[in-house]
């Protein structure tokens, strides 16, 4: 079965703190892709990263970093030195059947000054 | 560059009324197109996808339907809305299988 679990429903941090958003997935596919999207209050989903199942290298983009571990079926997202503008709902998603995305329920991140 | 448009941005409709939401993509040809619904509680559910004109795959049985009359146009419809159809409807596109999906700004539908 395909499943994405984001166990953290809401996280609240103070600006400049580091925060990690967890994502655990289940799939029977040998080739699959994982994604992270950001949904600010405006509602539009903004693509952050795509990672295929054969590439376990961690990735860093500015204050954002991602840790992909197939052994634990996890694809965690860390924001370093969080800022108020990082406040949003963050979704982890898993490809299935080639065309669709299976989304987790999202983690709402609130960064306060 | 590619852009994706959705309209209307917000819509309030009475129960039993028809629905038509439109999505168009610019700057690409033969995209895969998708309709998702995000109900209260934030989860996104895939409703329909299309790999070409006139080709629609339905993921969830419901009173909604989708059509793709042109290459870059995707329409979500209903003949009679239900209260449970309320939600945030997102259209997305990508270039092909396993490619990144890019989302439109969404339509917020309230059925009263």
Backbone of each chain as ProteinMPNN parsed JSONL, in Angstrom:
{"seq_chain_A": "XXXXXXXXXXXXXXXXXXXXXXXXXXXXXXXXXXXXXXXXXXXXXXXXXXXXXXXXXXXXXXXXXXXXXXXXXXXXXXXXXXXXXXXXXXXXXXXXXXXXXXXXXXXXXXXXX", "coords_chain_A": {"N_chain_A": [[0.846, -1.191, 0.0], [0.384, 2.273, -0.643], [1.525, 4.953, 1.189], [1.826, 7.977, 3.029], [3.136, 9.415, 5.847], [2.893, 12.073, 7.975], [3.654, 12.794, 10.938], [3.718, 14.949, 12.638], [1.468, 17.314, 13.397], [1.205, 20.04, 13.967], [3.673, 22.535, 14.391], [5.404, 24.787, 16.401], [7.717, 27.362, 16.481], [10.3, 29.594, 17.572], [11.566, 32.396, 15.89], [14.648, 31.939, 14.166], [15.261, 29.53, 15.278], [16.128, 26.105, 14.581], [14.296, 23.709, 12.697], [12.805, 20.54, 12.194], [10.942, 18.708, 9.916], [9.093, 15.818, 9.777], [8.822, 12.945, 7.64], [7.465, 9.953, 6.733], [7.28, 7.097, 4.697], [5.472, 4.589, 2.812], [5.796, 2.118, 0.39], [5.478, -0.146, -2.366], [6.699, 0.042, -4.711], [9.661, -0.112, -6.69], [10.908, 1.877, -7.994], [10.499, 5.158, -7.36], [9.342, 8.468, -6.508], [9.92, 11.153, -4.284], [8.554, 14.052, -2.776], [8.565, 17.447, -1.599], [6.338, 19.989, -0.708], [5.359, 23.387, -0.241], [2.79, 25.16, 1.346], [1.724, 28.216, 1.553], [-0.254, 30.724, 3.342], [-1.803, 31.766, 1.244], [-2.563, 29.619, -0.278], [-1.663, 28.338, -2.627], [0.235, 25.587, -3.788], [3.646, 25.231, -3.463], [6.386, 24.001, -5.098], [9.157, 22.347, -3.656], [11.22, 20.334, -3.537], [12.364, 17.402, -5.293], [13.001, 14.0, -5.182], [14.531, 11.046, -6.267], [14.181, 7.472, -5.878], [16.616, 6.231, -6.053], [18.555, 7.902, -5.335], [20.158, 8.775, -2.642], [21.508, 10.86, -1.631], [21.938, 13.568, 0.546], [20.432, 16.796, 0.424], [21.033, 20.254, 0.125], [19.694, 23.469, 0.172], [20.197, 26.597, 0.44], [18.747, 27.696, 3.36], [17.373, 25.422, 3.653], [17.279, 21.885, 4.018], [17.425, 18.413, 3.156], [16.93, 15.102, 4.213], [17.236, 11.943, 3.121], [16.471, 8.673, 3.728], [16.47, 5.486, 2.808], [16.542, 3.156, 4.286], [15.055, 3.572, 6.547], [12.793, 4.473, 5.438], [12.294, 7.248, 5.224], [12.001, 10.762, 4.723], [13.09, 13.484, 5.563], [12.78, 16.962, 6.389], [14.575, 19.844, 6.951], [14.639, 23.066, 8.306], [16.843, 25.597, 8.671], [17.684, 28.101, 11.003], [15.084, 29.419, 11.213], [12.542, 31.537, 9.756], [9.998, 34.076, 9.91], [8.647, 34.106, 7.504], [8.695, 31.509, 6.774], [6.531, 30.304, 7.798], [3.926, 28.152, 7.212], [2.028, 25.502, 5.652], [3.427, 22.362, 5.257], [3.909, 19.842, 2.909], [4.593, 16.451, 2.382], [5.08, 14.201, -0.297], [4.413, 11.27, -2.285], [5.163, 9.55, -5.22], [2.956, 7.534, -7.188], [1.952, 4.86, -9.242], [2.994, 6.165, -11.367], [1.691, 8.474, -12.325], [0.274, 9.805, -10.335], [0.202, 11.625, -7.211], [0.659, 10.863, -3.851], [-0.29, 12.364, -1.038], [0.92, 13.353, 2.205], [-0.723, 14.352, 5.285], [0.14, 16.797, 5.969], [2.159, 19.276, 7.682], [1.751, 21.873, 9.841], [3.531, 24.735, 10.159], [4.477, 27.2, 12.37], [6.158, 30.134, 12.725], [7.301, 32.314, 15.032], [8.052, 35.735, 15.843]], "CA_chain_A": [[0.0, 0.0, 0.0], [1.094, 3.53, -0.69], [1.114, 5.782, 2.313], [2.765, 8.973, 3.513], [2.759, 9.824, 7.191], [3.54, 13.238, 8.587], [3.107, 12.636, 12.279], [3.628, 16.248, 13.302], [0.366, 18.083, 12.837], [1.547, 21.458, 14.095], [4.924, 22.843, 15.081], [5.586, 26.214, 16.635], [9.086, 27.676, 16.878], [10.659, 31.005, 17.592], [12.471, 32.752, 14.798], [16.067, 31.579, 14.235], [15.408, 28.141, 15.685], [16.091, 25.091, 13.542], [13.124, 22.849, 12.838], [12.784, 19.393, 11.282], [9.629, 18.155, 9.609], [9.281, 14.398, 9.502], [8.001, 12.299, 6.622], [7.711, 8.518, 6.607], [6.46, 6.623, 3.583], [5.374, 3.154, 2.519], [5.539, 1.843, -1.017], [5.984, -1.41, -2.903], [7.408, 0.347, -5.946], [11.12, -0.054, -6.58], [11.254, 3.206, -8.48], [9.499, 6.115, -6.907], [9.847, 9.81, -6.24], [9.412, 11.836, -3.112], [8.474, 15.491, -2.986], [8.096, 18.35, -0.559], [5.68, 21.204, -1.167], [5.011, 24.379, 0.779], [1.523, 25.83, 1.097], [1.552, 29.424, 2.364], [-1.673, 31.058, 3.576], [-2.507, 32.048, -0.01], [-3.15, 28.368, -0.714], [-0.986, 27.679, -3.739], [1.316, 24.665, -3.42], [4.925, 25.605, -4.063], [7.309, 22.871, -5.148], [10.444, 22.582, -3.002], [12.258, 19.383, -3.91], [12.005, 16.091, -5.817], [14.098, 13.073, -4.961], [14.172, 9.704, -6.719], [14.475, 6.411, -4.911], [17.984, 5.738, -6.206], [19.487, 8.96, -4.961], [20.03, 9.012, -1.218], [22.318, 11.995, -1.199], [21.237, 14.672, 1.178], [20.48, 18.0, -0.392], [20.939, 21.52, 0.844], [19.391, 24.62, -0.664], [20.094, 27.73, 1.346], [18.44, 27.301, 4.742], [16.618, 24.168, 3.59], [18.024, 20.663, 3.744], [16.593, 17.225, 3.149], [17.615, 13.87, 4.555], [16.496, 10.818, 2.58], [17.022, 7.405, 4.183], [15.627, 4.362, 2.382], [16.519, 2.116, 5.314], [13.986, 3.888, 7.496], [11.677, 5.017, 4.634], [12.021, 8.6, 5.697], [12.478, 11.872, 3.879], [12.857, 14.588, 6.489], [13.047, 18.312, 5.879], [15.041, 20.721, 8.028], [14.814, 24.492, 8.042], [17.829, 26.155, 9.592], [17.484, 29.535, 11.292], [13.747, 29.678, 10.667], [12.094, 32.917, 9.642], [8.535, 34.21, 9.925], [8.142, 33.794, 6.156], [8.636, 30.053, 6.625], [5.241, 29.846, 8.315], [3.142, 27.568, 6.12], [1.812, 24.061, 5.797], [4.381, 21.659, 4.422], [3.425, 18.519, 2.531], [5.441, 15.445, 1.778], [4.268, 13.437, -1.241], [5.039, 10.089, -2.872], [4.579, 9.195, -6.513], [2.466, 6.172, -7.332], [1.433, 4.515, -10.562], [3.596, 6.993, -12.392], [1.022, 9.737, -12.623], [-0.373, 10.466, -9.205], [0.927, 11.914, -5.989], [-0.03, 10.547, -2.61], [0.188, 13.366, -0.088], [0.681, 13.275, 3.636], [-1.73, 15.302, 5.745], [0.761, 18.098, 6.125], [2.588, 19.801, 8.978], [1.599, 23.327, 9.901], [4.658, 25.347, 10.861], [4.31, 28.599, 12.759], [7.39, 30.746, 13.213], [6.955, 33.584, 15.669], [9.219, 36.624, 16.016]], "C_chain_A": [[0.885, 1.246, 0.0], [0.611, 4.408, 0.449], [2.217, 6.759, 2.674], [2.272, 9.462, 4.868], [3.589, 11.017, 7.635], [2.943, 13.331, 9.989], [2.924, 13.962, 13.015], [2.521, 17.069, 12.652], [0.701, 19.573, 12.834], [2.857, 21.592, 14.849], [4.999, 24.357, 15.23], [7.006, 26.45, 17.134], [9.25, 29.187, 16.902], [11.669, 31.253, 16.486], [13.925, 32.437, 15.157], [16.292, 30.179, 14.783], [15.463, 27.256, 14.451], [14.879, 24.198, 13.78], [13.178, 21.746, 11.793], [11.373, 18.868, 11.152], [9.817, 16.719, 9.149], [8.327, 13.898, 8.425], [8.418, 10.835, 6.544], [6.77, 7.979, 5.545], [6.477, 5.113, 3.492], [5.083, 3.013, 1.035], [6.082, 0.475, -1.378], [6.734, -1.178, -4.208], [8.912, 0.328, -5.707], [11.653, 1.279, -7.085], [10.144, 4.164, -8.082], [10.18, 7.457, -6.658], [9.164, 10.366, -5.004], [9.503, 13.343, -3.33], [8.159, 16.194, -1.662], [7.516, 19.58, -1.232], [5.386, 22.09, 0.035], [3.695, 25.029, 0.39], [1.393, 27.024, 2.031], [0.072, 29.738, 2.527], [-2.457, 31.344, 2.301], [-3.101, 30.784, -0.626], [-2.416, 27.636, -1.818], [0.123, 26.773, -3.236], [2.574, 25.032, -4.189], [5.869, 24.422, -3.969], [8.635, 23.247, -4.497], [11.522, 21.635, -3.509], [11.636, 18.089, -4.424], [13.225, 15.189, -5.671], [13.692, 11.699, -5.453], [14.731, 8.656, -5.777], [15.897, 5.886, -5.001], [19.026, 6.753, -5.757], [19.298, 9.295, -3.491], [20.917, 10.13, -0.715], [21.448, 13.04, -0.54], [21.393, 15.919, 0.319], [20.297, 19.223, 0.481], [20.665, 22.623, -0.167], [19.167, 25.8, 0.264], [19.855, 27.269, 2.776], [17.703, 25.96, 4.803], [17.566, 22.983, 3.354], [17.083, 19.472, 3.89], [17.458, 15.997, 3.408], [16.758, 12.691, 4.13], [17.185, 9.539, 3.033], [16.068, 6.277, 3.8], [15.504, 3.318, 3.476], [15.401, 2.333, 6.328], [12.758, 4.456, 6.782], [11.295, 6.408, 5.109], [12.643, 9.635, 4.767], [12.183, 13.145, 4.655], [13.397, 15.902, 5.959], [13.423, 19.203, 7.059], [15.166, 22.151, 7.524], [15.751, 25.025, 9.116], [17.567, 27.645, 9.771], [16.152, 30.004, 10.721], [13.412, 31.169, 10.695], [10.563, 32.933, 9.616], [7.934, 33.812, 8.579], [8.093, 32.289, 5.896], [7.317, 29.49, 7.14], [4.354, 29.403, 7.155], [2.793, 26.144, 6.518], [2.729, 23.373, 4.801], [3.892, 20.232, 4.185], [4.565, 17.69, 1.956], [4.552, 14.61, 0.859], [5.1, 12.34, -1.88], [4.374, 9.788, -4.199], [4.023, 7.782, -6.444], [1.804, 6.016, -8.682], [1.914, 5.482, -11.635], [2.976, 8.351, -12.575], [0.594, 10.496, -11.385], [0.611, 10.761, -8.094], [0.046, 11.557, -4.803], [0.545, 11.471, -1.54], [-0.004, 12.927, 1.353], [-0.329, 14.347, 4.023], [-1.157, 16.678, 6.046], [1.15, 18.421, 7.553], [2.493, 21.312, 8.921], [2.714, 23.902, 10.763], [4.363, 26.818, 11.127], [5.618, 29.092, 13.336], [7.041, 32.117, 13.759], [8.201, 34.429, 15.897], [9.789, 36.541, 17.425]], "O_chain_A": [[1.978, 1.259, 0.566], [-0.593, 4.579, 0.639], [3.399, 6.418, 2.633], [1.12, 9.872, 5.008], [4.819, 10.969, 7.665], [1.859, 13.881, 10.183], [2.08, 14.078, 13.904], [2.631, 17.468, 11.493], [0.508, 20.27, 11.838], [3.12, 20.869, 15.81], [4.696, 25.104, 14.3], [7.447, 25.816, 18.093], [8.456, 29.939, 16.337], [12.517, 30.409, 16.195], [14.366, 32.641, 16.288], [17.42, 29.687, 14.753], [14.919, 27.603, 13.403], [14.485, 23.96, 14.922], [13.551, 21.986, 10.645], [10.693, 18.614, 12.146], [10.604, 16.441, 8.243], [7.19, 14.356, 8.311], [9.587, 10.523, 6.315], [5.599, 8.357, 5.495], [7.368, 4.447, 4.019], [4.223, 3.707, 0.492], [7.036, -0.005, -0.766], [7.338, -2.104, -4.75], [9.378, 0.714, -4.635], [12.708, 1.747, -6.657], [8.982, 3.973, -8.443], [11.406, 7.563, -6.605], [7.999, 10.084, -4.724], [10.419, 13.836, -3.989], [7.575, 15.614, -0.746], [8.085, 20.137, -2.17], [5.194, 21.62, 1.157], [3.504, 25.406, -0.766], [0.993, 26.864, 3.184], [-0.77, 29.083, 1.912], [-3.676, 31.175, 2.288], [-4.044, 30.867, -1.413], [-2.541, 26.417, -1.93], [0.877, 27.159, -2.342], [2.561, 25.129, -5.416], [6.12, 23.903, -2.882], [9.174, 24.325, -4.747], [12.615, 22.073, -3.871], [10.525, 17.726, -4.039], [14.344, 15.581, -6.002], [12.615, 11.219, -5.101], [15.634, 8.923, -4.984], [16.342, 5.164, -4.108], [20.228, 6.488, -5.796], [18.372, 10.024, -3.134], [21.06, 10.324, 0.492], [20.356, 13.354, -1.014], [22.369, 16.067, -0.417], [19.521, 19.227, 1.436], [21.306, 22.705, -1.215], [18.076, 25.978, 0.806], [20.667, 26.535, 3.34], [17.444, 25.437, 5.887], [18.525, 23.079, 2.588], [16.099, 19.509, 4.629], [18.567, 15.876, 2.89], [15.69, 12.454, 4.694], [18.367, 9.343, 2.75], [14.998, 6.128, 4.389], [14.47, 2.66, 3.588], [14.871, 1.377, 6.894], [11.797, 4.871, 7.43], [10.126, 6.701, 5.36], [13.667, 9.398, 4.125], [11.165, 13.802, 4.437], [14.35, 15.937, 5.18], [12.684, 19.303, 8.038], [15.726, 22.407, 6.457], [15.48, 24.915, 10.312], [17.266, 28.356, 8.813], [16.106, 30.878, 9.855], [13.912, 31.937, 11.517], [9.926, 31.919, 9.333], [6.841, 33.247, 8.524], [7.51, 31.849, 4.905], [7.025, 28.312, 6.933], [4.071, 30.175, 6.24], [3.204, 25.65, 7.568], [2.796, 23.763, 3.635], [3.518, 19.518, 5.115], [5.377, 18.165, 1.163], [3.399, 14.339, 1.193], [6.319, 12.452, -2.004], [3.146, 9.774, -4.29], [4.553, 6.933, -5.727], [1.172, 6.941, -9.193], [1.297, 5.595, -12.694], [3.668, 9.298, -12.946], [0.56, 11.727, -11.399], [1.712, 10.21, -8.05], [-1.137, 11.894, -4.753], [1.719, 11.372, -1.184], [-0.96, 12.224, 1.682], [-0.74, 15.152, 3.188], [-1.898, 17.615, 6.344], [0.559, 17.914, 8.507], [3.086, 21.951, 8.052], [2.821, 23.592, 11.949], [4.039, 27.576, 10.213], [6.127, 28.542, 14.313], [6.544, 32.978, 13.032], [9.286, 33.891, 16.119], [10.767, 37.221, 17.737]]}, "seq_chain_B": "XXXXXXXXXXXXXXXXXXXXXXXXXXXXXXXXXXXXXXXXXXXXXXXXXXXXXXXXXXXXXXXXXXXXXXXXXXXXXXXXXXXXXXXXXXXXXXXXXXXXXXXXXXXXXXXX", "coords_chain_B": {"N_chain_B": [[8.311, 30.645, -19.973], [6.379, 28.331, -18.001], [2.988, 28.703, -17.013], [0.185, 28.356, -14.859], [-3.266, 28.647, -14.712], [-6.201, 29.248, -12.816], [-9.699, 29.538, -12.543], [-12.951, 30.302, -11.248], [-11.407, 32.243, -8.555], [-12.604, 32.161, -6.077], [-15.704, 30.772, -4.987], [-19.111, 30.64, -4.253], [-21.732, 28.546, -3.87], [-25.113, 27.335, -4.091], [-26.493, 24.323, -2.679], [-27.146, 21.705, -4.946], [-26.834, 23.166, -7.245], [-25.195, 23.697, -10.461], [-21.704, 23.175, -11.399], [-18.692, 24.585, -12.631], [-15.369, 24.555, -13.041], [-12.366, 25.961, -14.156], [-9.218, 25.292, -15.664], [-6.183, 26.294, -17.019], [-3.167, 25.892, -18.851], [-0.188, 27.501, -19.708], [2.503, 27.87, -22.042], [3.514, 25.345, -22.537], [3.193, 22.141, -24.156], [0.921, 19.409, -24.635], [0.592, 18.604, -21.856], [0.41, 16.595, -18.828], [-2.499, 16.668, -16.876], [-4.106, 17.524, -13.802], [-6.624, 17.225, -11.269], [-7.064, 18.111, -7.949], [-8.503, 17.836, -4.684], [-8.736, 19.64, -1.696], [-9.864, 19.204, 1.325], [-11.245, 20.339, 4.473], [-8.861, 19.975, 7.042], [-6.735, 19.532, 5.554], [-5.566, 17.465, 3.919], [-4.675, 16.379, 0.626], [-6.485, 15.204, -2.111], [-6.425, 13.239, -4.949], [-8.453, 13.736, -7.712], [-9.023, 13.592, -10.534], [-7.134, 12.762, -13.489], [-5.429, 13.57, -16.536], [-3.999, 12.548, -19.555], [-4.099, 13.418, -22.085], [-5.981, 15.058, -24.73], [-9.401, 14.61, -24.259], [-8.952, 12.325, -22.758], [-9.562, 10.978, -19.734], [-8.995, 10.065, -16.431], [-10.48, 8.73, -13.598], [-10.163, 8.998, -10.146], [-11.591, 8.854, -7.817], [-14.811, 7.855, -7.07], [-17.635, 9.913, -7.469], [-19.834, 12.792, -7.476], [-18.676, 14.428, -9.284], [-17.197, 15.447, -12.398], [-14.796, 15.43, -15.078], [-13.308, 17.154, -17.833], [-11.441, 17.449, -20.868], [-11.217, 19.506, -23.153], [-9.456, 20.857, -24.797], [-5.918, 20.93, -25.521], [-4.513, 22.23, -23.445], [-6.363, 22.765, -21.504], [-8.408, 22.132, -18.764], [-11.266, 20.972, -17.238], [-13.398, 20.995, -14.464], [-16.401, 19.646, -13.373], [-19.822, 19.649, -12.204], [-23.111, 18.414, -11.999], [-24.962, 18.701, -9.992], [-24.34, 20.147, -7.053], [-23.119, 19.027, -3.868], [-23.161, 19.42, -0.282], [-20.837, 18.321, 0.692], [-19.04, 18.758, -1.295], [-17.695, 21.053, -0.898], [-14.615, 22.813, -0.615], [-11.082, 23.188, -1.319], [-9.949, 23.493, -4.491], [-7.492, 22.272, -6.524], [-5.574, 22.597, -9.408], [-3.162, 20.91, -11.367], [-0.113, 20.411, -13.237], [2.138, 18.414, -15.242], [5.048, 17.261, -17.093], [5.132, 14.622, -17.726], [5.157, 11.09, -16.847], [6.073, 10.587, -13.507], [7.277, 13.014, -13.317], [7.806, 16.26, -11.832], [4.99, 17.79, -10.341], [3.284, 20.805, -10.904], [1.482, 23.345, -9.36], [-1.62, 25.171, -9.639], [-3.18, 28.313, -8.579], [-5.508, 27.672, -7.254], [-9.022, 27.102, -6.442], [-11.409, 28.204, -4.261], [-14.13, 26.653, -3.046], [-17.322, 26.989, -1.751], [-20.101, 25.364, -0.65], [-23.401, 25.956, 0.045]], "CA_chain_B": [[8.09, 29.786, -18.816], [5.024, 27.811, -17.926], [2.113, 29.213, -15.963], [-1.076, 27.654, -14.764], [-4.302, 29.544, -14.239], [-7.46, 28.664, -12.402], [-10.753, 30.471, -12.193], [-12.722, 31.501, -10.442], [-10.583, 32.068, -7.372], [-13.534, 31.76, -5.02], [-17.044, 30.514, -5.498], [-20.107, 30.215, -3.28], [-22.825, 27.99, -4.652], [-26.098, 26.596, -3.296], [-26.627, 22.881, -2.909], [-27.97, 21.361, -6.093], [-26.509, 23.975, -8.418], [-24.09, 23.122, -11.248], [-20.365, 23.701, -11.145], [-17.685, 24.483, -13.684], [-14.09, 25.175, -12.698], [-11.499, 25.877, -15.327], [-7.768, 25.32, -15.466], [-5.445, 26.344, -18.276], [-1.717, 25.939, -18.736], [0.479, 28.208, -20.804], [3.947, 27.701, -22.169], [3.902, 23.96, -22.734], [2.21, 21.41, -24.954], [0.632, 18.046, -24.223], [0.905, 18.325, -20.453], [-0.525, 15.837, -18.006], [-3.251, 17.607, -16.048], [-4.64, 16.891, -12.599], [-7.494, 17.937, -10.325], [-7.025, 17.663, -6.564], [-9.357, 18.547, -3.732], [-8.211, 19.735, -0.34], [-10.959, 19.494, 2.242], [-10.804, 20.752, 5.809], [-7.973, 18.936, 7.549], [-5.538, 19.783, 4.759], [-5.085, 16.439, 3.013], [-5.012, 16.547, -0.783], [-6.982, 13.976, -2.718], [-6.473, 13.291, -6.406], [-9.791, 13.466, -8.237], [-8.934, 13.193, -11.94], [-5.968, 13.166, -14.248], [-5.599, 13.447, -17.98], [-2.728, 12.509, -20.284], [-4.302, 13.961, -23.421], [-7.331, 15.548, -25.034], [-10.456, 13.608, -24.186], [-8.562, 11.176, -21.926], [-9.766, 11.307, -18.328], [-8.999, 8.951, -15.476], [-11.108, 9.133, -12.346], [-9.576, 8.315, -9.003], [-12.551, 8.735, -6.709], [-16.196, 7.989, -7.544], [-18.308, 11.038, -6.827], [-20.72, 13.448, -8.425], [-17.892, 15.346, -10.094], [-16.656, 14.93, -13.646], [-13.753, 16.276, -15.656], [-13.193, 17.088, -19.286], [-10.272, 18.122, -21.434], [-11.616, 19.813, -24.527], [-8.282, 21.326, -25.539], [-4.66, 20.381, -25.008], [-4.049, 22.873, -22.216], [-7.534, 23.17, -20.742], [-8.955, 21.042, -17.958], [-12.47, 21.512, -16.614], [-14.039, 20.181, -13.435], [-17.822, 19.98, -13.426], [-20.82, 18.884, -11.472], [-24.475, 18.791, -12.376], [-25.661, 19.094, -8.769], [-23.386, 20.183, -5.956], [-23.462, 18.576, -2.527], [-22.428, 20.132, 0.762], [-19.52, 17.688, 0.843], [-18.145, 19.195, -2.375], [-16.938, 22.236, -0.453], [-13.186, 22.557, -0.438], [-10.135, 23.955, -2.122], [-9.673, 22.675, -5.661], [-6.206, 22.629, -7.111], [-5.206, 22.006, -10.685], [-1.714, 20.761, -11.477], [0.363, 19.87, -14.514], [3.536, 18.037, -15.375], [5.422, 16.911, -18.469], [5.011, 13.198, -17.969], [5.19, 10.199, -15.698], [7.058, 10.767, -12.437], [7.812, 14.371, -13.319], [7.269, 17.137, -10.806], [3.724, 18.451, -10.605], [3.226, 22.212, -10.539], [0.094, 23.623, -9.017], [-2.224, 26.469, -9.845], [-3.499, 29.058, -7.365], [-6.632, 27.05, -6.565], [-10.364, 27.683, -6.351], [-12.049, 27.87, -2.979], [-15.559, 26.438, -3.276], [-18.199, 26.811, -0.582], [-21.457, 24.959, -1.014], [-24.266, 26.283, 1.184]], "C_chain_B": [[6.617, 29.38, -18.766], [4.243, 28.451, -16.778], [0.806, 28.449, -16.007], [-2.099, 28.568, -14.105], [-5.534, 28.755, -13.829], [-8.463, 29.776, -12.167], [-12.081, 29.75, -12.085], [-11.82, 31.212, -9.25], [-11.422, 31.619, -6.185], [-14.925, 31.633, -5.611], [-17.935, 30.056, -4.351], [-21.342, 29.791, -4.061], [-23.834, 27.291, -3.742], [-26.067, 25.11, -3.636], [-27.554, 22.647, -4.101], [-27.687, 22.156, -7.347], [-25.367, 23.315, -9.194], [-22.773, 23.822, -10.943], [-19.511, 23.572, -12.4], [-16.457, 25.263, -13.238], [-13.138, 24.948, -13.869], [-10.03, 26.023, -14.949], [-7.12, 25.378, -16.844], [-3.951, 26.474, -17.99], [-1.156, 26.657, -19.952], [1.944, 27.829, -20.848], [4.426, 26.274, -22.305], [2.849, 23.289, -23.602], [2.106, 19.975, -24.444], [1.014, 17.755, -22.764], [-0.028, 17.258, -19.888], [-1.199, 16.845, -17.087], [-3.972, 16.865, -14.928], [-5.608, 17.827, -11.879], [-7.353, 17.272, -8.951], [-8.06, 18.452, -5.759], [-8.699, 18.5, -2.359], [-9.361, 20.157, 0.554], [-10.373, 19.954, 3.569], [-9.987, 19.622, 6.42], [-6.744, 18.809, 6.688], [-5.101, 18.691, 3.802], [-5.523, 16.712, 1.588], [-5.388, 15.2, -1.373], [-7.032, 14.161, -4.227], [-7.859, 12.892, -6.877], [-9.723, 12.897, -9.659], [-7.543, 13.519, -12.461], [-6.201, 12.856, -15.714], [-4.242, 13.487, -18.654], [-2.876, 13.044, -21.697], [-5.742, 14.392, -23.608], [-8.327, 14.394, -24.998], [-10.152, 12.406, -23.32], [-8.621, 11.568, -20.456], [-9.747, 10.03, -17.515], [-9.539, 9.466, -14.158], [-10.532, 8.31, -11.207], [-10.597, 8.028, -7.906], [-13.961, 8.867, -7.27], [-16.936, 9.059, -6.762], [-19.22, 11.68, -7.854], [-19.993, 14.496, -9.255], [-17.456, 14.653, -11.374], [-15.619, 15.897, -14.165], [-13.754, 16.101, -17.166], [-11.959, 17.848, -19.717], [-10.569, 18.387, -22.903], [-10.469, 20.304, -25.411], [-7.022, 20.859, -24.835], [-4.287, 20.936, -23.643], [-5.194, 23.356, -21.349], [-8.14, 21.97, -20.048], [-10.109, 21.616, -17.153], [-13.027, 20.51, -15.613], [-15.491, 20.611, -13.334], [-18.633, 19.132, -12.467], [-22.194, 19.342, -11.93], [-25.252, 19.296, -11.166], [-24.692, 19.018, -7.594], [-23.983, 19.667, -4.648], [-22.689, 19.408, -1.513], [-20.998, 19.617, 0.875], [-18.556, 18.061, -0.282], [-17.365, 20.454, -2.007], [-15.475, 21.884, -0.253], [-12.367, 23.461, -1.324], [-9.69, 23.057, -3.259], [-8.415, 23.188, -6.355], [-6.009, 21.87, -8.413], [-3.681, 21.932, -10.746], [-1.361, 20.217, -12.862], [1.781, 19.339, -14.36], [3.778, 17.552, -16.794], [5.246, 15.429, -18.768], [5.12, 12.404, -16.69], [6.36, 10.531, -14.775], [7.718, 12.145, -12.438], [7.136, 15.204, -12.227], [5.941, 17.744, -11.243], [3.783, 19.882, -10.082], [1.762, 22.623, -10.425], [-0.334, 25.052, -9.351], [-2.594, 27.118, -8.523], [-4.705, 28.524, -6.611], [-7.931, 27.831, -6.649], [-10.984, 27.235, -5.04], [-13.548, 27.828, -3.191], [-16.273, 26.22, -1.954], [-19.593, 26.491, -1.084], [-22.351, 25.156, 0.21], [-25.621, 25.595, 1.072]], "O_chain_B": [[5.751, 29.991, -19.391], [4.792, 28.702, -15.704], [0.382, 27.962, -17.055], [-1.83, 29.183, -13.072], [-5.862, 27.728, -14.423], [-8.114, 30.837, -11.648], [-12.312, 28.731, -12.736], [-11.507, 30.054, -8.973], [-10.988, 30.791, -5.386], [-15.273, 32.289, -6.593], [-17.554, 29.184, -3.571], [-21.921, 30.576, -4.812], [-23.448, 26.715, -2.725], [-25.67, 24.707, -4.729], [-28.592, 23.293, -4.246], [-28.239, 21.859, -8.407], [-24.653, 22.473, -8.651], [-22.728, 24.889, -10.33], [-19.595, 22.585, -13.131], [-16.506, 26.483, -13.08], [-13.119, 23.88, -14.481], [-9.665, 26.772, -14.042], [-7.469, 24.601, -17.733], [-3.541, 27.09, -17.006], [-1.601, 26.442, -21.08], [2.549, 27.507, -19.825], [5.625, 26.013, -22.2], [1.744, 23.807, -23.762], [3.057, 19.412, -23.903], [1.686, 16.763, -22.483], [-1.124, 17.043, -20.407], [-0.556, 17.764, -16.58], [-4.392, 15.72, -15.094], [-5.437, 19.046, -11.877], [-7.5, 16.059, -8.807], [-8.432, 19.572, -6.11], [-8.181, 17.471, -1.926], [-9.781, 21.314, 0.546], [-9.157, 19.956, 3.758], [-10.366, 18.454, 6.332], [-5.813, 18.077, 7.025], [-4.3, 18.98, 2.913], [-6.621, 17.22, 1.361], [-4.707, 14.195, -1.167], [-7.612, 15.127, -4.722], [-8.379, 11.844, -6.493], [-10.3, 11.847, -9.943], [-6.863, 14.414, -11.959], [-7.028, 12.022, -16.084], [-3.424, 14.359, -18.361], [-1.895, 13.121, -22.436], [-6.605, 14.132, -22.77], [-8.124, 13.351, -25.62], [-11.011, 11.54, -23.156], [-7.828, 12.386, -19.989], [-10.396, 9.043, -17.861], [-9.11, 10.508, -13.661], [-10.427, 7.086, -11.293], [-10.46, 7.059, -7.159], [-14.283, 9.885, -7.884], [-16.868, 9.101, -5.534], [-19.365, 11.177, -8.968], [-20.628, 15.359, -9.862], [-17.357, 13.428, -11.428], [-15.567, 17.051, -13.742], [-14.141, 15.061, -17.698], [-11.493, 18.761, -19.036], [-10.218, 17.596, -23.777], [-10.52, 20.173, -26.634], [-7.067, 20.44, -23.678], [-3.802, 20.203, -22.781], [-5.015, 24.266, -20.54], [-8.359, 20.925, -20.66], [-9.954, 22.625, -16.465], [-13.111, 19.315, -15.898], [-15.785, 21.801, -13.221], [-18.209, 18.076, -11.997], [-22.404, 20.521, -12.214], [-26.088, 20.192, -11.28], [-24.279, 17.929, -7.196], [-25.168, 19.842, -4.363], [-21.681, 20.029, -1.849], [-20.068, 20.383, 1.123], [-17.377, 17.712, -0.223], [-16.468, 20.864, -2.742], [-15.141, 20.796, 0.216], [-12.879, 24.366, -1.982], [-9.123, 21.988, -3.03], [-8.301, 24.36, -6.715], [-6.248, 20.666, -8.499], [-2.995, 22.812, -10.225], [-2.2, 19.644, -13.557], [2.526, 19.754, -13.471], [2.851, 17.443, -17.596], [5.213, 15.026, -19.931], [5.169, 12.961, -15.594], [7.489, 10.727, -15.224], [8.619, 12.404, -11.641], [6.04, 14.884, -11.767], [5.794, 18.165, -12.39], [4.261, 20.14, -8.978], [0.93, 22.295, -11.271], [0.463, 25.99, -9.347], [-2.353, 26.545, -7.461], [-4.912, 28.878, -5.45], [-7.946, 29.038, -6.89], [-11.07, 26.042, -4.749], [-14.168, 28.851, -3.484], [-15.879, 25.38, -1.145], [-20.186, 27.253, -1.847], [-22.094, 24.595, 1.276], [-26.472, 25.761, 1.946]]}, "name": "protein", "num_of_chains": 2, "seq": "XXXXXXXXXXXXXXXXXXXXXXXXXXXXXXXXXXXXXXXXXXXXXXXXXXXXXXXXXXXXXXXXXXXXXXXXXXXXXXXXXXXXXXXXXXXXXXXXXXXXXXXXXXXXXXXXXXXXXXXXXXXXXXXXXXXXXXXXXXXXXXXXXXXXXXXXXXXXXXXXXXXXXXXXXXXXXXXXXXXXXXXXXXXXXXXXXXXXXXXXXXXXXXXXXXXXXXXXXXXXXXXXX"}
